Amino acid sequence: MTTQAEPAPSRRRLLPRPSSARTRIIGWVLLLVLAALAVVTFVTWRLLIQGIDERVDASLRAEVGEFAALTESGSTRPPAGGSRP
């Protein structure tokens, strides 16, 4: 009875290498475009968030100013344009 040795497992790469230069070039260009798109998306998102933060801050400052003016006067009347529940 003869036992045969099992062949050694070949080393396989996780991702096979592209066979042609054209495929590798297209892959690198695609990677570069995706990276640029990610950067542009992140910068746009940050600029939009910054604009929203500035508008909210300005609105809150105006509301605090109106409230301070209302409390200083001691009036029980609602400010112009306000509604009373």
C-alpha positions as CSV (number, residue, x, y, z in Angstrom):
1,M,0.0,0.0,0.0
2,T,1.6,3.2,-1.2
3,T,0.6,6.6,0.0
4,Q,1.0,9.5,-2.2
5,A,2.1,12.8,-0.7
6,E,-0.4,15.6,-1.1
7,P,0.9,18.4,-3.3
8,A,1.9,21.5,-1.4
9,P,-0.7,24.2,-1.7
10,S,0.2,26.8,-4.1
11,R,0.5,30.4,-2.9
12,R,-2.4,32.2,-4.3
13,R,-2.9,35.9,-4.1
14,L,-6.1,37.2,-2.7
15,L,-6.7,39.3,-5.8
16,P,-5.2,38.1,-9.0
17,R,-3.0,40.5,-10.8
18,P,-4.4,42.1,-13.9
19,S,-2.8,40.6,-16.9
20,S,-2.5,43.7,-19.1
21,A,-1.1,47.1,-18.6
22,R,-4.3,48.6,-19.9
23,T,-6.3,47.0,-17.1
24,R,-3.8,48.2,-14.4
25,I,-3.9,51.8,-15.8
26,I,-7.7,51.8,-15.8
27,G,-7.7,50.4,-12.2
28,W,-5.4,53.2,-11.0
29,V,-7.3,55.9,-12.8
30,L,-10.6,54.6,-11.3
31,L,-9.0,54.6,-7.8
32,L,-7.8,58.2,-8.3
33,V,-11.2,59.3,-9.5
34,L,-12.9,57.7,-6.5
35,A,-10.4,59.3,-4.1
36,A,-11.1,62.7,-5.7
37,L,-14.8,62.2,-5.4
38,A,-14.5,61.3,-1.8
39,V,-12.5,64.5,-1.0
40,V,-15.0,66.7,-2.9
41,T,-17.9,65.1,-1.2
42,F,-16.3,65.6,2.3
43,V,-15.4,69.2,1.6
44,T,-18.9,70.0,0.2
45,W,-20.5,68.4,3.3
46,R,-18.3,70.4,5.7
47,L,-19.1,73.7,3.9
48,L,-22.8,73.0,4.1
49,I,-22.6,72.1,7.8
50,Q,-20.6,75.3,8.4
51,G,-23.3,77.4,6.7
52,I,-26.1,75.8,8.6
53,D,-24.2,76.4,11.9
54,E,-23.7,80.1,11.1
55,R,-27.4,80.5,10.3
56,V,-28.5,78.7,13.5
57,D,-26.1,80.8,15.6
58,A,-27.4,84.0,14.1
59,S,-31.0,83.0,14.6
60,L,-30.3,82.0,18.3
61,R,-28.6,85.3,18.9
62,A,-31.6,87.2,17.5
63,E,-34.0,85.2,19.7
64,V,-31.8,85.8,22.8
65,G,-31.7,89.5,22.0
66,E,-35.5,89.6,21.7
67,F,-35.9,87.7,24.9
68,A,-33.5,90.0,26.8
69,A,-35.3,93.1,25.5
70,L,-38.7,91.6,26.5
71,T,-37.5,90.7,30.0
72,E,-35.9,94.1,30.5
73,S,-39.0,96.0,29.7
74,G,-41.1,94.0,32.2
75,S,-44.0,94.0,29.7
76,T,-46.4,91.2,29.6
77,R,-47.3,92.0,26.0
78,P,-45.9,89.6,23.4
79,P,-43.4,91.2,21.0
80,A,-44.6,92.4,17.6
81,G,-45.4,89.5,15.3
82,G,-45.6,87.1,18.3
83,S,-48.6,85.2,19.2
84,R,-50.0,84.6,22.7
85,P,-51.2,81.1,23.6
